[in-house]
Amino acid sequence: MLFDEELNVAGQRCPLPVLKARKRLKALAPGAILRVFADDPLAAIDIPALCTEDGHELVGQRAQDKGWQFFIRKG
């Protein structure tokens, strides 16, 4: 999947992945896609919740060997 920005929050635990994703999304233009890589198990719950709360669209989510990839379209 194509994306405009990338954020790697591997090694960081809740709530840092969500806080950093929110900050990065604020800087993006509407419609831009942010790819987030996280290895915190709670990210699988927290990142989709961030999208719902802040009006963004989770356009992709993939489990990988060592974490998760999320593709978020800024609302």
C-alpha positions in Angstrom: 0.0 0.0 0.0 1.3 3.5 -0.8 1.6 6.0 1.9 2.7 9.7 2.3 4.5 9.5 5.7 5.9 6.8 7.9 6.1 6.6 11.7 8.0 3.8 13.5 7.1 3.5 17.2 8.6 0.1 17.7 9.9 -0.3 21.3 7.4 2.3 22.6 4.6 1.3 24.9 1.1 2.7 25.4 0.2 5.5 25.3 3.2 6.7 23.2 2.3 5.1 19.9 -1.1 6.7 19.8 0.2 10.1 21.0 2.9 10.2 18.4 0.6 9.0 15.6 -1.9 11.8 16.6 0.8 14.4 16.5 2.1 13.2 13.1 -1.4 13.1 11.7 -2.1 16.7 12.8 0.8 17.8 10.5 -0.5 16.0 7.4 -2.9 17.3 4.8 -6.5 15.8 4.8 -6.5 12.6 2.7 -2.8 11.9 3.3 -1.9 8.3 4.4 0.3 7.7 7.4 2.0 4.2 7.8 2.6 3.4 11.5 4.7 0.4 12.6 4.2 -0.6 16.3 5.1 -3.6 18.3 3.1 -2.8 21.4 0.3 -5.5 21.6 -2.2 -2.8 22.7 -1.6 -0.9 19.4 -4.0 -3.3 17.7 -6.8 -1.8 19.9 -5.5 1.7 20.4 -4.7 2.7 16.8 -8.2 1.8 15.5 -9.7 3.6 18.5 -7.6 6.7 17.6 -9.0 6.7 14.1 -12.6 6.4 15.3 -12.2 9.1 18.0 -10.3 11.6 15.7 -12.3 11.1 12.5 -9.5 9.3 10.5 -10.0 6.2 8.3 -8.0 3.0 9.1 -7.5 1.8 5.5 -5.2 -1.1 6.4 -3.9 -3.1 9.3 -1.5 -6.0 9.0 0.2 -8.3 11.6 3.8 -8.9 11.0 6.4 -11.1 12.7 7.4 -8.4 15.2 4.4 -6.1 15.3 1.7 -4.3 13.4 1.4 -2.0 10.4 -1.4 0.5 10.3 -2.3 2.7 7.3 -4.3 5.7 8.4 -6.0 8.2 6.0 -6.2 11.6 7.7 -9.8 12.8 8.0 
